[in-house]
């Protein structure tokens, strides 16, 4: 009886410790490395669009500049949305403020996209601009899936 108890105890301990270690590894990967993300994105876009070295040298810095401005424009919307989660309970006025700010952000982002589209047209052909938009979408989808989902998808292929 004591052997069965001991074996069960050891088995449960091993399972529990492996779960704790796995969670520790996941928490280490939660830190967002902006430079690594940007490098992966730039490499992905360069490859997907088929940019020449000259095109990449002119286009990628503009692309990064646009992304930085888009991030800055959305900062207030993200802050208000985060604050709303901590209000208990949020008022109709709080919801209106967040909705209005986030709609304003979308309008500012559209204006930025238009402004940079005009700059991009001077560097890339219409075909490559089209491929760029598709590459941005594809990269975002792959990024949002996360590494575990991408592994599962690769196994299916």
DABELUR-V424594 format. One record per run of one state. SS is the DSSP state (a for helix, b for strand, c for the rest). FROM is the first residue (numbers start at 1). LEN is the number of residues. If there is no record, write none. Layout:
ss=SS from=FROM len=LEN
ss=SS from=FROM len=LEN
This chain:
ss=c from=1 len=1
ss=a from=2 len=27
ss=c from=29 len=5
ss=a from=34 len=16
ss=c from=50 len=3
ss=a from=53 len=34
ss=c from=87 len=5
ss=a from=92 len=30
ss=c from=122 len=4
ss=a from=126 len=31
ss=c from=157 len=1
